[in-house]
Structure formats: structure tokens, C-alpha cells
């Protein structure tokens, strides 16, 4: 039974490592939003592809003369008068993903500690595993919510620069959330599964411990009879 408990807790170490990998991939890839683009005067003769992450991205435009590629610097695109994204929402999203990474690392660390020993104190023991995983999941959910608001407020209507807008390019109705965003969703799901594994593993241990006080009471009663 103890082996099952430690095995379930150690499994959350791999889960936390997976969550860390997903968040690092979310930060490093450039597909938080993906869109197509057209020029309003000649939509059938023009085409565009735009994708970017939290820090940079790429834009490819074709006006019947071949594809031209441009790099996108997200920080520059948020400076007035561009304001492609809302600064506060972007900053809060980056901070939430970073905090999610921190608490996922703590969850992985204390999963190893609880597999090797039984630490004293609730923060370092099993209750702490619930804490680190739940806080990491909450930060992931915060990042998901913030970027979703960013998408519906700004990005679903336009991912083009001011220069592109002046040149009659539009991406209205042609944008969607990319796989970098869904990496964060995956991280939140992993932490939820970690907590399920912790509950299942430690629940059996608790059930094993329940009869022990009853046995102690029976032994005490037998001693008194003698």
C-alpha cells in the first residue's frame, strides 16, 4: 500500500515535468494566434498569413507578386499609436505563465521529496502537493482567461499593423487561437490530473490507517478485562 502511495505521488513528478514542458513551449513558440488576411480592394488576388506568440511572430503577404515575409515584434506593436494588443492583458498573461512555471517546478520538486521520504509539516508533505499543483493550475487558467479576453477584444478583428491597415489589409473574422495557447490549456489539465493521482494514492493509505485506532481500543479493553 505504501508503495502504491509513493508511486502515485512520483507519477505527479512526471506530470509536473510535462506541464513545465508545455508552458516553456507556449512561451517559445509563435502560434498564440493564427490568422489569414486579404486586401479589401482585391480579396481574390491577395492572400496573407499571420501568426505570433507572446514576444514575436511572422507575417507573410502576397499581392499577386509573390510572398513577402516580415517579422513581428510584439512589444513594438503595442507602442502607441500601433496598440495591436492591450498592454496590461499581455503583461498579465506573460506573468501568469511565468508563475505557472514556478509552481509547476515546486510541484515537481516536492513530488520527488514525498516519494523519497515523509516530510514534516503540511507545506512540504502531501497537502503541499495539492497547494503547488492547484496554484500552478490557477495561474494557467489565469493566462488562458487573459489571452481569451485579449483575443475577443483585439485579435479576432485585427492582427495587422497600422501600415497594413493603411494598405487596405484586413484579417477580420479570419483569426483563431493557435496551438501555443492550447499548450497552456494542456498544462492546466495536467495539474488537475496530478491532484487526482495524489487523491487516489493517499486515499488508500488513509483507509488503511482507519482500522488501527479500533484495534488499539479493542486491545485496551482486553487488558482492562484481565
Secondary structure as UniProt FT lines:
FT   HELIX           2..28
FT   STRAND          33..39
FT   TURN            41..45
FT   STRAND          47..52
FT   STRAND          56..62
FT   STRAND          67..73
FT   HELIX           74..77
FT   TURN            80..82
FT   HELIX           87..116
FT   TURN            122..124
FT   HELIX           126..150
FT   HELIX           151..155
FT   TURN            156..157
FT   HELIX           162..166
FT   TURN            167..168
FT   STRAND          169..170
FT   TURN            172..173
FT   STRAND          175..177
FT   HELIX           179..225
//
